[in-house]
């Protein structure tokens, strides 16, 4: 895949909850004292001289035990914590020859029908100001060494509350919009729906789609060629029951996530290898496949009389990925990010 890539992002590093320094999440895997994957990743620049390799911090891999983004917010509340993070990030990037840092910052993502005030109580916009300061200080420190700074925004983050885009746009070489998981089993266990639509489907939240996110960032001043659209290499599955009906047209009543498969570690999450296997498996009845260029593909199988084997699956395929590439090209955006290579189909289907 690398001959077709301009950037490779190694994920993920994390934040030390006591010192607020950037840290490897798996020293045995990442550092030279272990398997040395950091240097293995940056060494790929030798056969691919135009490739840039970034280190990403955050995402869901660095959540606390309570599954919150608390330490990511607390870091933004202290000048000393910001300074500690900036200095440690610069040192780690230089030590392992990374070209930049990708901030997959873990801001709170409210559940459906939950207000942001319910989560943050009295903090107001302090975290937005803190994040602006973090970006500014990272940018100033990185300029000395020619390091880049990018930002990956997960779904369901309230941009107007947490981000001053006008202040951020000139410091970021890109914003990567992870416009997937707009619906999943954790957020919507009883309703199966499109997870990564290009456009908003009728009756849905008008902000939960690629086009809306792109327009939000571009209208706030982010240059179009600095906007990246993230697409997934995984699918999301829900368990269908008798009350789900027979048409499969979303939104569909569901009973939580569909069962775990052989490769993934939790219910309803399937790598593309597993998606291909599910789509081609006829032992429990054939899957009905539907493709809508606006909202993406889905497949479903209604349950038997014992309410077994029912599944509704939203996923990405080559056709939907091509549709998104055409959207990106027509809009004049910077490109597409594939999230992530680990979930791609290693069998090449």
Phi and psi in degrees as a GROMACS rama.xvg file:
@    title "Ramachandran Plot"
@    xaxis  label "Phi"
@    yaxis  label "Psi"
@TYPE xy
-61.3378  -31.0985  UNK-2
-59.081  -19.6329  UNK-3
-101.086  3.09476  UNK-4
-110.323  144.143  UNK-5
-96.8185  -27.5265  UNK-6
-136.913  146.825  UNK-7
-125.588  126.21  UNK-8
-110.713  121.08  UNK-9
-91.061  120.942  UNK-10
-125.233  139.867  UNK-11
-141.917  151.141  UNK-12
-94.1097  173.405  UNK-13
-137.87  -169.248  UNK-14
-120.894  132.252  UNK-15
-71.7084  122.775  UNK-16
-68.9553  -16.2051  UNK-17
-97.5358  -41.7825  UNK-18
-101.789  -17.232  UNK-19
63.5657  25.4951  UNK-20
-89.1468  150.965  UNK-21
-67.3563  136.011  UNK-22
-142.886  151.363  UNK-23
-66.932  144.069  UNK-24
-87.5833  -17.0416  UNK-25
-143.303  87.037  UNK-26
-61.0952  -34.7102  UNK-27
-66.2369  -26.4426  UNK-28
-94.5198  -40.4088  UNK-29
-85.301  -43.2492  UNK-30
-88.5858  165.212  UNK-31
-68.0962  -19.8398  UNK-32
-72.8262  -11.6986  UNK-33
-118.651  -125.046  UNK-34
-84.1526  -11.2088  UNK-35
69.4563  37.7996  UNK-36
-70.2164  -27.862  UNK-37
-57.7543  -52.5513  UNK-38
-69.3812  -31.09  UNK-39
-63.2586  -38.2203  UNK-40
-68.6244  -47.9842  UNK-41
-71.49  -21.4961  UNK-42
-68.1514  -16.6053  UNK-43
-66.2238  -13.8326  UNK-44
-70.1204  -17.8288  UNK-45
-68.6049  -51.8663  UNK-46
-76.7926  -16.0268  UNK-47
-127.093  79.619  UNK-48
-61.2367  -25.3597  UNK-49
-87.2341  -3.95046  UNK-50
-75.7025  136.566  UNK-51
-107.098  137.573  UNK-52
-118.645  121.238  UNK-53
-110.908  156.458  UNK-54
-103.615  132.461  UNK-55
-106.321  140.381  UNK-56
-118.287  131.665  UNK-57
114.251  -124.872  UNK-58
56.8725  -166.367  UNK-59
-77.2243  -8.05946  UNK-60
-74.7849  -14.6959  UNK-61
-121.597  36.6352  UNK-62
-82.2128  156.294  UNK-63
-75.9927  175.385  UNK-64
-60.2473  -29.9542  UNK-65
-85.7224  5.88518  UNK-66
61.0065  41.709  UNK-67
-119.28  172.117  UNK-68
-103.587  29.8108  UNK-69
-56.6699  -48.4267  UNK-70
-69.3842  -27.0346  UNK-71
-68.6973  -32.373  UNK-72
-78.1172  -42.2987  UNK-73
-62.2653  -36.0442  UNK-74
-57.4804  -37.8399  UNK-75
-73.9719  -9.52013  UNK-76
-91.0221  -3.72418  UNK-77
-135.197  128.948  UNK-78
-61.8555  -38.5088  UNK-79
-64.7256  -39.3601  UNK-80
-66.4197  -41.0948  UNK-81
-61.9725  -44.2118  UNK-82
-61.7813  -41.8865  UNK-83
-62.7499  -42.1316  UNK-84
-66.1029  -45.8024  UNK-85
-61.4144  -47.6631  UNK-86
-65.7761  -39.7474  UNK-87
-70.6032  -36.154  UNK-88
-65.0914  -46.2967  UNK-89
-59.4856  -43.3727  UNK-90
-65.2565  -43.8675  UNK-91
-67.3998  -41.5258  UNK-92
-61.6839  -43.1689  UNK-93
-67.9611  -39.8872  UNK-94
-62.0738  -36.2617  UNK-95
-109.486  15.1756  UNK-96
62.5472  31.1737  UNK-97
-73.8903  152.639  UNK-98
-91.9923  -10.8785  UNK-99
177.689  -179.761  UNK-100
-121.359  134.324  UNK-101
-105.395  121.599  UNK-102
-92.99  100.809  UNK-103
-94.7544  62.478  UNK-104
-66.6251  136.529  UNK-105
-94.1767  79.7816  UNK-106
-77.7894  156.364  UNK-107
-60.2981  144.212  UNK-108
-122.218  97.4186  UNK-109
-59.6879  147.02  UNK-110
-68.865  162.573  UNK-111
-53.7233  136.976  UNK-112
69.4202  12.0292  UNK-113
-106.009  131.993  UNK-114
-83.6697  155.12  UNK-115
-66.0008  -31.3739  UNK-116
-63.9648  -30.7205  UNK-117
-62.0424  -33.2574  UNK-118
-82.2888  -43.1252  UNK-119
-96.9416  -12.1096  UNK-120
52.0669  -112.754  UNK-121
-99.7153  11.31  UNK-122
-71.7002  -22.0699  UNK-123
59.0275  -136.999  UNK-124
-98.933  18.2674  UNK-125
-60.6592  -36.5389  UNK-126
-71.036  -31.8833  UNK-127
-64.5192  -45.3416  UNK-128
-63.9254  -38.2827  UNK-129
-65.7068  -38.5765  UNK-130
-68.8395  -38.3423  UNK-131
-59.988  -43.1604  UNK-132
-64.3365  -41.0994  UNK-133
-60.0707  -47.6785  UNK-134
-61.5366  -42.9892  UNK-135
-63.0468  -45.0897  UNK-136
-72.1788  -35.5858  UNK-137
-62.4835  -45.4135  UNK-138
-60.3783  -43.5892  UNK-139
-65.6274  -41.4055  UNK-140
-68.7848  -39.8374  UNK-141
-71.0385  -29.8049  UNK-142
-58.5834  -32.4479  UNK-143
-61.4069  -35.8481  UNK-144
-108.15  6.00368  UNK-145
69.4156  29.3413  UNK-146
-89.6401  147.9  UNK-147
-95.7787  160.385  UNK-148
-135.899  122.979  UNK-149
-124.681  166.303  UNK-150
-134.415  126.908  UNK-151
-107.913  120.946  UNK-152
-104.509  122.458  UNK-153
-74.9578  168.692  UNK-154
-68.8537  156.647  UNK-155
70.8102  15.6677  UNK-156
-86.6462  132.588  UNK-157
-78.8432  98.0446  UNK-158
-61.4123  -41.8314  UNK-159
-65.7247  -26.8045  UNK-160
-83.0541  -41.0933  UNK-161
-102.707  -19.3546  UNK-162
-125.438  128.02  UNK-163
-98.1685  84.6069  UNK-164
-58.9537  -36.6896  UNK-165
-57.7889  -36.6016  UNK-166
-83.0624  -20.8608  UNK-167
-91.088  -31.426  UNK-168
-59.3119  -33.9654  UNK-169
-81.3129  -11.5975  UNK-170
-96.8459  -14.7722  UNK-171
-102.505  132.615  UNK-172
-78.1658  -19.2276  UNK-173
-162.023  159.026  UNK-174
-119.997  124.606  UNK-175
-99.8958  110.738  UNK-176
-88.9628  105.959  UNK-177
-79.8262  79.5281  UNK-178
-88.097  52.3429  UNK-179
-132.674  177.446  UNK-180
56.2629  30.0295  UNK-181
-61.0574  -30.975  UNK-182
-132.658  138.662  UNK-183
-153.582  178.979  UNK-184
-71.8093  -25.4979  UNK-185
-71.6983  -40.2647  UNK-186
-81.6405  -38.2107  UNK-187
-133.502  68.6225  UNK-188
-65.4383  -23.1615  UNK-189
-105.764  10.9588  UNK-190
-145.51  110.047  UNK-191
-83.2107  134.615  UNK-192
-157.305  169.226  UNK-193
-55.0489  135.054  UNK-194
-97.6519  -24.0441  UNK-195
-144.554  59.4815  UNK-196
-74.675  147.765  UNK-197
-72.4316  -44.8835  UNK-198
-118.411  161.969  UNK-199
-74.5713  128.138  UNK-200
-78.6306  153.208  UNK-201
-56.8832  137.309  UNK-202
81.9031  0.268902  UNK-203
-98.8859  169.927  UNK-204
-59.0085  120.835  UNK-205
-65.8508  -11.8204  UNK-206
-93.1962  -10.261  UNK-207
-92.7406  62.5772  UNK-208
-161.402  164.301  UNK-209
-61.5409  -49.0419  UNK-210
-58.9489  -41.3638  UNK-211
-65.1811  -40.822  UNK-212
-67.8702  -40.4779  UNK-213
-61.7828  -44.4673  UNK-214
-66.1202  -35.2381  UNK-215
-61.7853  -48.0055  UNK-216
-70.5349  -41.4424  UNK-217
-68.2184  -37.8752  UNK-218
-67.9467  -22.678  UNK-219
-87.4073  0.829784  UNK-220
108.682  -2.98405  UNK-221
-69.3594  124.281  UNK-222
-56.4733  139.094  UNK-223
-58.178  -39.0097  UNK-224
-76.9012  1.76869  UNK-225
-104.214  4.53689  UNK-226
-99.8111  124.081  UNK-227
-113.274  140.95  UNK-228
-105.096  121.214  UNK-229
-88.0909  132.33  UNK-230
-121.719  148.528  UNK-231
-91.3746  153.389  UNK-232
-107.076  23.593  UNK-233
-133.789  163.533  UNK-234
-118.171  163.237  UNK-235
-121.978  130.351  UNK-236
-122.473  142.988  UNK-237
-118.826  153.666  UNK-238
-87.1319  124.713  UNK-239
-92.1626  149.366  UNK-240
-130.047  -179.145  UNK-241
-58.0957  -37.4059  UNK-242
-73.3234  0.693543  UNK-243
-79.3768  -11.9651  UNK-244
80.9444  -170.941  UNK-245
-122.616  -8.12074  UNK-246
-82.1231  -29.5446  UNK-247
76.4812  -1.97103  UNK-248
-71.2677  121.807  UNK-249
-76.478  156.279  UNK-250
-73.7465  142.881  UNK-251
-119.948  136.985  UNK-252
-62.1661  135.209  UNK-253
-138.647  169.473  UNK-254
-124.588  61.2954  UNK-255
80.1136  -168.893  UNK-256
-73.5062  153.174  UNK-257
-75.5568  167.669  UNK-258
-66.2671  156.964  UNK-259
-65.3273  142.415  UNK-260
-105.248  -166.458  UNK-261
-75.6937  -28.7274  UNK-262
-100.873  -42.6548  UNK-263
-78.8117  162.841  UNK-264
-104.244  -6.48407  UNK-265
-144.349  157.286  UNK-266
-62.2376  139.513  UNK-267
80.9764  0.443212  UNK-268
-113.899  122.593  UNK-269
-130.389  127.677  UNK-270
-63.161  163.949  UNK-271
-64.698  -28.9724  UNK-272
-58.8896  -43.6816  UNK-273
-71.4685  -36.2526  UNK-274
-58.3925  -46.8746  UNK-275
-59.6169  -41.1856  UNK-276
-65.3238  -41.9114  UNK-277
-63.4366  -44.2039  UNK-278
-64.7246  -31.0647  UNK-279
-98.044  -3.75685  UNK-280
-84.1281  117.293  UNK-281
-108.467  7.23864  UNK-282
-67.9978  -24.8074  UNK-283
-111.121  16.3182  UNK-284
106.913  148.396  UNK-285
-72.4816  154.461  UNK-286
-93.609  133.773  UNK-287
-87.2311  122.694  UNK-288
-108.083  134.397  UNK-289
-131.131  136.726  UNK-290
-127.673  123.474  UNK-291
-120.787  118.572  UNK-292
-63.3094  -18.6489  UNK-293
-84.1678  -35.1581  UNK-294
-118.537  -14.5132  UNK-295
103.044  169.195  UNK-296
-82.7197  154.227  UNK-297
-147.176  161.251  UNK-298
-140.317  151.381  UNK-299
-150.582  158.04  UNK-300
-139.392  122.97  UNK-301
-72.5954  149.347  UNK-302
-71.2537  159.806  UNK-303
-79.6593  -173.922  UNK-304
-65.9903  -18.5804  UNK-305
-94.5044  12.597  UNK-306
58.9357  40.6773  UNK-307
-112.401  153.698  UNK-308
69.6657  8.1381  UNK-309
-78.4927  134.291  UNK-310
-150.687  144.61  UNK-311
-126.098  126.095  UNK-312
-127.849  121.801  UNK-313
-102.773  134.085  UNK-314
-154.662  174.773  UNK-315
-111.412  139.723  UNK-316
-131.601  -176.499  UNK-317
-62.8301  -35.8705  UNK-318
-68.1975  -44.6089  UNK-319
-69.5903  -35.7512  UNK-320
-63.6593  -39.5489  UNK-321
-65.3507  -38.0877  UNK-322
-59.7128  -41.6169  UNK-323
-70.2965  -34.6934  UNK-324
-64.1999  -39.7332  UNK-325
-65.5609  -39.6488  UNK-326
-60.268  -47.4321  UNK-327
-60.2989  -44.2214  UNK-328
-66.182  -44.9294  UNK-329
-63.5648  -37.2516  UNK-330
-79.4998  -9.57464  UNK-331
75.5425  29.2747  UNK-332
-81.0854  173.514  UNK-333
-77.0703  -25.0282  UNK-334
153.094  -166.148  UNK-335
-124.273  140.459  UNK-336
-109.255  131.3  UNK-337
-95.9451  121.128  UNK-338
-122.115  105.813  UNK-339
-133.978  177.572  UNK-340
-64.1575  -27.9245  UNK-341
-64.0453  -27.2409  UNK-342
-96.1777  0.480517  UNK-343
-69.0092  165.414  UNK-344
-79.5497  105.656  UNK-345
-70.3868  -10.67  UNK-346
-88.0355  -6.58783  UNK-347
75.2175  26.6945  UNK-348
